[in-house]
Structures are given as structure tokens and as C-alpha cells.
Amino acid sequence: MAVLVTLLFWSSAFAGIQAGLDGGYGAGEVVLLRFLTASAVFGVYTLTGRLRLPARRDIPVIVGLALVGITVYHIALTFGEQTVEAGTASLIVASAPVFTSLLALVALRERLTPWGWFGMALGFAGVAIIALVGGRAPGFTRGALLLLVCAVATAVFFVYQKPLFARYKAIDLTAYFTWIGVIPMLVFLPGLIREAPHATLSATLACVYIGIFPAAIAYALWAYALSKGRATTVSSTLYINPLLAILIAWIWLGETPTGTALVGGAISLCGVALVAWRGRRIRAA
């Protein structure tokens, strides 16, 4: 249930970001308003007195994961959607389980079967097709490259936060990731102050929505799911995201990805499925 609710919220984030961009905010201002909102949600959580302070030895890891999984990922995602439509963006980011498997091969010493290697190649091929034809402009756009950065950042975030769940509650870790990750985003604060009075109400509400639900609540639920299962298994459910994201973007924004992008997405998701279900041998000794 935690994964299901998370996927629903995360799928809506792609359209929410686009709504913020279309309503008068710049990309930096959208991501800052989103995570200021999420930070406020976790600020309310601290009033319960249940937040556990991190141990000194864990602070470098928590900071590093926050910068990769929150700062880098969300800045790249929001700027990427300036040139790539919401539904297409979700197809590129959905390649994250392939990168997670590749990282687990190195970090967790997991071996891939021939099916796994074939699935990984298939996933990369599909992403390449989307990146080349899925943007608003022809060819490989900067936005497509930024969305590939998102997929890699997601893999790092998922794999390396797993050991921390032995010592921290999922919601506590998510709070720290959010508060630390928003700090570099404050560089966009002057622009947010300047643009907020002129942005549409719907754009502001969209940014607040993606801060409360896809950011604060969904990240806490996803961390809970990761604490109960394997990172590779849980992350493999992300292949559902594009299907939901495309439907939500169609309803909310009236946009649909190109036929070629959908073909690339289908190829990529087949690759993800192969890696997740047929791709792994028993961990090496």
C-alpha cells in the first residue's frame, strides 16, 4: 500500500511541475517552493517530539544522500521538464531501476544472468530512443540529459540509504534528506520572491501540492517501503510510474507523448521488467 500510494503521488508530480512552469514560475523557483513546502510539513512533524537526532558517524552519508537524491535529482528533473513534456519525462526517469541494478552489481556484489544483461541493454536502448525524439525540440536535448541524471541519482539514493533503516525510522530520514536538500535550492529564493506575486494561483497551488504529497508524504512512504523490502525489488515497481504519469498529464495538462517516445518507453520498461524478474543470480560470496 505504501508503494501504491507513493507511485500515485509521484506520477502526478510530473504534471504538477509542468503546471508550475506554465503558470509563471521558473524551474528553480518551482523546485524551491516545492521543497520549502515539504520542509514545512516535516517541521510540523517535529512538534510531535518523535524525531531522532542523527548520530555523528551517519551525518556525512545523510548529507551526501540528501544532495544527490533531493537537490540534484529535483533540480535536474524540474529544469529537464522545460524542454521535455511531463509524460515523456516520466518515461526517461523510469529507467532508474536499470541504473539501480547496475549500481547493485558493484555496490552489493549482485550478479546478473544473461537475461539481466539483455534487459539492461534493452532498457538503455529504449531510453536512448526517448531522449532523441521525446523532447519539444528534435534531437538529444539538454532536458533529456538532465532526466538521465535523475535516473542515476535515484539509483544512488535508493541503494545507499538502505543501511540507514537499521538505525532510523523512515520518516526521520526523509525529514533530514528534505531539510538538507533544500539548502542549496535557496539560491533561487530571490527569483521566487520576485515571481510569486505574478504567478497564477493554479501554478502556486500546483507547487504546494507537489511539495506536500509527492515530496513529503510520498518520500516518507517510499522510505518505509524500502525499510521493509529489498531496494532492487521495491525500485522495480517504478516501471508503473510512466503509465500513471502519462494518464495524469493527459487529464491535467492535455498532453500526450509522441508515438515514437511511447515505443521507446515500452522497450525500456520491458528491459526493466527483465532485469527485475529474471536478471539476478544469488549474491556473490
C-alpha positions in Angstrom: 0.0 0.0 0.0 2.9 2.4 0.8 4.3 1.7 -2.7 1.0 2.1 -4.4 0.2 5.5 -2.8 3.8 6.7 -3.5 3.5 5.8 -7.1 0.2 7.6 -7.5 1.7 10.8 -5.9 5.0 10.6 -7.8 3.2 10.1 -11.1 1.2 13.3 -10.5 4.4 15.2 -9.8 5.5 15.3 -13.4 2.3 17.1 -14.4 2.4 19.3 -11.2 5.9 20.5 -12.1 4.8 21.3 -15.7 1.8 23.2 -14.3 4.1 25.3 -12.2 6.4 26.1 -15.1 3.4 27.0 -17.3 1.9 29.3 -14.7 4.7 31.9 -14.4 7.4 30.2 -12.3 10.9 29.4 -13.4 12.3 25.9 -12.9 14.4 26.9 -9.9 11.5 28.7 -8.3 9.2 25.7 -8.8 11.7 23.3 -7.1 12.4 25.7 -4.2 8.7 26.4 -3.5 8.0 22.6 -3.6 10.7 21.8 -1.1 10.1 24.8 1.2 6.5 23.3 1.4 7.8 19.8 2.1 10.3 21.2 4.7 7.3 22.9 6.5 5.4 19.6 6.6 8.3 17.9 8.4 8.6 20.9 10.6 5.1 20.2 11.8 6.2 16.6 12.4 9.0 17.7 14.8 6.3 19.1 17.1 5.4 15.5 18.0 8.8 15.1 19.7 9.5 11.8 17.9 12.3 13.0 15.6 15.6 11.2 16.4 18.8 13.2 16.0 21.3 11.5 13.7 24.5 10.0 15.0 27.7 11.9 14.2 29.0 9.0 12.1 25.9 9.0 9.9 25.8 12.7 9.1 28.2 12.6 6.1 26.1 9.8 4.5 22.8 11.6 5.2 24.2 14.8 3.8 25.5 13.1 0.7 22.3 11.3 0.0 20.2 14.4 0.5 22.3 16.3 -2.0 22.1 13.5 -4.6 18.5 12.3 -4.0 16.8 15.6 -3.3 19.0 18.5 -4.6 20.5 17.0 -7.7 17.5 14.9 -8.7 14.8 17.5 -8.3 16.7 20.4 -9.8 17.6 18.2 -12.8 14.0 17.0 -13.1 12.5 20.4 -13.0 14.9 22.0 -15.4 14.6 18.9 -17.6 10.8 19.4 -17.9 11.4 22.8 -19.5 12.2 21.0 -22.8 10.6 17.6 -22.2 6.9 17.0 -21.7 5.7 15.6 -18.4 4.7 12.2 -19.7 7.9 11.8 -21.7 10.0 12.8 -18.7 8.4 10.1 -16.7 9.4 7.5 -19.3 13.1 8.6 -19.1 13.1 8.6 -15.3 11.5 5.2 -15.3 14.9 3.8 -16.4 16.1 4.2 -12.8 15.7 0.5 -11.9 18.2 -0.3 -14.6 20.7 2.0 -13.1 19.8 0.6 -9.7 20.6 -2.9 -10.9 23.9 -1.7 -12.4 24.9 0.0 -9.1 23.8 -3.0 -7.1 26.2 -5.1 -9.3 29.1 -3.0 -8.0 28.0 -1.9 -4.5 26.1 -5.0 -3.4 28.0 -7.6 -5.4 24.9 -9.0 -7.1 25.4 -11.0 -10.3 23.2 -10.6 -13.4 22.0 -13.5 -15.5 22.2 -13.3 -19.3 18.5 -12.2 -19.2 19.6 -9.4 -16.8 22.3 -8.2 -19.2 19.9 -8.3 -22.1 17.3 -6.4 -20.1 19.8 -3.8 -19.2 20.8 -3.3 -22.8 17.1 -3.1 -23.8 16.4 -0.5 -21.1 19.3 1.7 -22.3 18.1 1.3 -25.9 14.6 2.4 -25.0 15.9 5.4 -23.0 18.1 6.4 -26.0 15.1 6.4 -28.3 13.0 8.6 -25.9 15.9 11.0 -25.3 16.5 11.5 -29.0 12.8 12.1 -30.1 10.9 12.8 -26.9 11.6 16.5 -26.4 9.8 19.5 -27.6 12.8 20.1 -29.9 14.3 17.5 -32.2 17.5 15.7 -31.2 19.1 15.0 -27.9 18.1 18.0 -25.7 19.7 19.2 -22.6 16.4 18.3 -20.8 16.8 14.7 -21.8 20.3 14.6 -20.4 19.1 16.1 -17.2 16.4 13.5 -16.9 19.1 10.8 -17.3 20.9 12.4 -14.4 17.7 12.0 -12.4 17.6 8.3 -13.1 21.2 7.8 -12.0 20.7 10.0 -8.9 17.6 7.9 -8.0 19.6 4.7 -8.2 22.3 6.1 -5.9 19.7 7.4 -3.4 17.8 4.0 -3.3 20.8 1.8 -2.9 22.8 3.7 -0.3 20.0 4.8 2.0 19.0 1.2 2.7 21.6 0.5 5.5 20.4 3.6 7.5 17.0 2.0 8.1 18.6 -0.3 10.6 19.1 2.7 12.9 16.5 5.3 11.9 12.7 5.5 11.1 11.8 6.1 7.5 10.1 9.4 8.3 13.1 10.7 10.3 15.5 10.1 7.4 13.1 11.7 4.9 12.9 14.8 7.1 16.6 15.1 7.2 17.0 14.5 3.5 14.4 17.2 2.8 15.9 19.8 5.1 19.4 19.3 3.9 18.4 19.0 0.2 16.5 22.3 0.2 19.5 24.4 1.4 21.3 24.6 -2.0 18.0 25.4 -3.6 17.8 28.7 -1.6 19.9 30.2 -4.4 16.6 30.5 -6.2 14.9 32.5 -3.3 15.3 36.0 -4.9 13.6 34.7 -8.1 10.8 33.1 -6.0 10.2 36.4 -4.2 10.1 38.2 -7.5 7.9 35.8 -9.4 5.4 34.7 -6.7 3.2 37.8 -6.9 2.9 37.4 -10.7 2.4 33.7 -11.0 -1.1 32.2 -11.4 -2.9 30.8 -8.4 -3.1 27.4 -10.1 0.7 27.3 -10.5 1.3 28.2 -6.9 -1.2 25.6 -5.7 0.4 23.0 -8.0 3.8 23.7 -6.4 2.3 23.4 -2.9 0.6 20.2 -3.9 3.8 18.5 -5.2 5.5 19.7 -2.0 3.0 18.2 0.4 2.1 15.0 -1.4 4.7 13.8 -4.0 7.6 15.2 -1.9 6.9 15.0 1.9 4.3 12.2 2.1 5.3 10.1 -0.8 9.1 10.1 0.1 8.3 9.1 3.7 6.1 6.2 2.4 8.7 5.1 -0.1 11.4 5.1 2.6 9.1 3.0 4.7 8.7 0.5 1.9 12.5 0.4 1.3 13.0 -0.3 5.0 10.7 -3.4 4.7 12.0 -4.8 1.4 14.9 -5.1 -1.0 15.9 -1.9 -2.7 16.1 -3.6 -6.2 12.7 -5.2 -5.7 10.9 -2.1 -4.5 12.5 0.2 -7.1 11.4 -2.2 -9.9 7.8 -1.1 -9.2 8.8 2.3 -10.8 8.0 0.9 -14.2 4.4 1.6 -13.4 5.1 5.3 -13.0 5.0 6.3 -16.7 1.7 4.7 -17.3 0.1 6.7 -14.4 2.1 9.9 -15.2 1.0 9.9 -18.9 -2.6 9.4 -17.9 -2.4 12.2 -15.3 -0.6 14.6 -17.7 -3.3 13.9 -20.3 -6.1 14.7 -17.8 -4.4 17.6 -16.0 -2.4 19.2 -18.9 -4.0 17.7 -22.0 -0.6 16.5 -23.3 0.5 13.1 -24.6 4.0 11.9 -25.6 4.8 11.2 -29.2 4.2 7.7 -30.7 8.0 7.1 -31.0 8.5 8.1 -27.4 5.9 5.6 -26.3 7.6 2.9 -28.3 10.9 3.8 -26.7 9.2 3.7 -23.3 7.7 0.3 -24.0 11.2 -1.0 -24.9 12.7 0.5 -21.8 10.1 -0.9 -19.5 10.4 -4.4 -21.0 14.1 -4.1 -20.2 13.4 -3.0 -16.6 11.0 -5.9 -16.2 13.6 -8.4 -17.4 16.2 -7.1 -15.0 13.8 -7.1 -12.1 12.2 -10.6 -12.6 14.8 -12.7 -14.5 18.0 -10.8 -14.1 19.6 -11.7 -10.8 21.7 -14.6 -9.5 22.4 -15.2 -5.9 24.7 -12.6 -4.4 28.4 -13.4 -4.8 30.3 -14.7 -1.8 
